Amino acid sequence: MKSRYLPSILSLACALQIGLPCAVLAGHATDSLTLEFIELQFHYKEELPAPFKSTEHKWLSGGALTYRHIGINQPYLQLRGELAGGPAHFDGTTQTGIPVMDTTEELLGRAEGLFGYTWQPSSERRFALTPYAGLGYRYWRRALGDGNVETYTWGYGSVGLRMDWWRGRWGLVPEIAGRFPFGGNLNVDLPGFDPLDLKLGSRPGFIGQLAAVYRLAPRWVARLTGSFEESRIGQSPVGVLTSGGVPIFAVYEPSSRTEIIMAGIGITYLF
């Protein structure tokens, strides 16, 4: 009698859980794909002495796709890609301090891979912890109204901690990570000048995130996500803008801070 009905009891229990409990009962990890629609509240500010300034802010729309492999006492793997863009409001000054207001076109992209291990402190407690580390790549293109196009790229290392808490069909997933950039580059394409590359300085940043999930069906989970991210760019060395190979004037990229508030809604398929 036990051997006949135990599998069906386990399957029913899995159907009522969020993902990690199912993995525990079934004795294997869960793989999933999540598609999200995201909105980013984007704030960018260069660190310049008064009266000079360069700031941008706006809500940007986009999407994200995430593959995740997770299970109790199992290796953890997450692969994620994001892309968002749209117009932003520019509030700054010219090189001589004259105020300028304009609209810029922004395109933000990210690719990231995280690797860790998931464990449950106690089988009686409905949560699990996943410490992880990984690598990521950030792409940011901003096109100003005067035809100036600036493309920022950098890699980063990530070290963080994720917690999965569940109760019935509901679950909460808080997460925090430090991000440590490297290999940053700014490509400047200004009309009338030759393209110029400036090496960017590296300053650490971080991200905090909270997701709420609800099990709709045995293989489908609805997901709401909010996060706050701060990334920083260090001042570049001085470069020289040229035209036809002839030096014109010296330029540099000042240090800056970017804050991104993200709101996302998505659907997850478990397999």
Secondary structure in CASP SS format (residue, H / E / C, confidence):
PFRMAT SS
TARGET T0000
AUTHOR 0000-0000-0000
METHOD secondary structure of the structure
MODEL  1
M C 1.00
K H 1.00
S H 1.00
R H 1.00
Y H 1.00
L H 1.00
P H 1.00
S H 1.00
I H 1.00
L H 1.00
S H 1.00
L H 1.00
A H 1.00
C H 1.00
A H 1.00
L C 1.00
Q C 1.00
I C 1.00
G C 1.00
L H 1.00
P H 1.00
C H 1.00
A H 1.00
V H 1.00
L H 1.00
A H 1.00
G C 1.00
H C 1.00
A C 1.00
T E 1.00
D E 1.00
S E 1.00
L E 1.00
T E 1.00
L E 1.00
E E 1.00
F E 1.00
I E 1.00
E E 1.00
L E 1.00
Q E 1.00
F E 1.00
H E 1.00
Y E 1.00
K E 1.00
E E 1.00
E C 1.00
L C 1.00
P C 1.00
A C 1.00
P C 1.00
F C 1.00
K C 1.00
S E 1.00
T E 1.00
E E 1.00
H E 1.00
K E 1.00
W E 1.00
L E 1.00
S E 1.00
G E 1.00
G E 1.00
A E 1.00
L E 1.00
T E 1.00
Y E 1.00
R E 1.00
H E 1.00
I E 1.00
G C 1.00
I C 1.00
N C 1.00
Q E 1.00
P E 1.00
Y E 1.00
L E 1.00
Q E 1.00
L E 1.00
R E 1.00
G E 1.00
E E 1.00
L E 1.00
A E 1.00
G E 1.00
G E 1.00
P E 1.00
A E 1.00
H E 1.00
F E 1.00
D E 1.00
G E 1.00
T E 1.00
T C 1.00
Q C 1.00
T C 1.00
G C 1.00
I C 1.00
P E 1.00
V E 1.00
M E 1.00
D E 1.00
T E 1.00
T E 1.00
E E 1.00
E E 1.00
L E 1.00
L E 1.00
G E 1.00
R E 1.00
A E 1.00
E E 1.00
G E 1.00
L E 1.00
F E 1.00
G E 1.00
Y E 1.00
T E 1.00
W E 1.00
Q C 1.00
P C 1.00
S C 1.00
S C 1.00
E C 1.00
R C 1.00
R C 1.00
F E 1.00
A E 1.00
L E 1.00
T E 1.00
P E 1.00
Y E 1.00
A E 1.00
G E 1.00
L E 1.00
G E 1.00
Y E 1.00
R E 1.00
Y E 1.00
W E 1.00
R E 1.00
R E 1.00
A E 1.00
L C 1.00
G C 1.00
D C 1.00
G C 1.00
N C 1.00
V E 1.00
E E 1.00
T E 1.00
Y E 1.00
T E 1.00
W E 1.00
G E 1.00
Y E 1.00
G E 1.00
S E 1.00
V E 1.00
G E 1.00
L E 1.00
R E 1.00
M E 1.00
D E 1.00
W E 1.00
W E 1.00
R E 1.00
G C 1.00
R C 1.00
W E 1.00
G E 1.00
L E 1.00
V E 1.00
P E 1.00
E E 1.00
I E 1.00
A E 1.00
G E 1.00
R E 1.00
F E 1.00
P E 1.00
F E 1.00
G E 1.00
G E 1.00
N E 1.00
L E 1.00
N E 1.00
V E 1.00
D E 1.00
L C 1.00
P C 1.00
G C 1.00
F C 1.00
D C 1.00
P C 1.00
L E 1.00
D E 1.00
L E 1.00
K E 1.00
L C 1.00
G E 1.00
S E 1.00
R E 1.00
P E 1.00
G E 1.00
F E 1.00
I E 1.00
G E 1.00
Q E 1.00
L E 1.00
A E 1.00
A E 1.00
V E 1.00
Y E 1.00
R E 1.00
L E 1.00
A E 1.00
P C 1.00
R C 1.00
W E 1.00
V E 1.00
A E 1.00
R E 1.00
L E 1.00
T E 1.00
G E 1.00
S E 1.00
F E 1.00
E E 1.00
E E 1.00
S E 1.00
R E 1.00
I E 1.00
G E 1.00
Q C 1.00
S C 1.00
P C 1.00
V C 1.00
G E 1.00
V E 1.00
L E 1.00
T E 1.00
S E 1.00
G C 1.00
G C 1.00
V E 1.00
P E 1.00
I E 1.00
F E 1.00
A E 1.00
V E 1.00
Y C 1.00
E C 1.00
P C 1.00
S C 1.00
S E 1.00
R E 1.00
T E 1.00
E E 1.00
I E 1.00
I E 1.00
M E 1.00
A E 1.00
G E 1.00
I E 1.00
G E 1.00
I E 1.00
T E 1.00
Y E 1.00
L E 1.00
F C 1.00
END
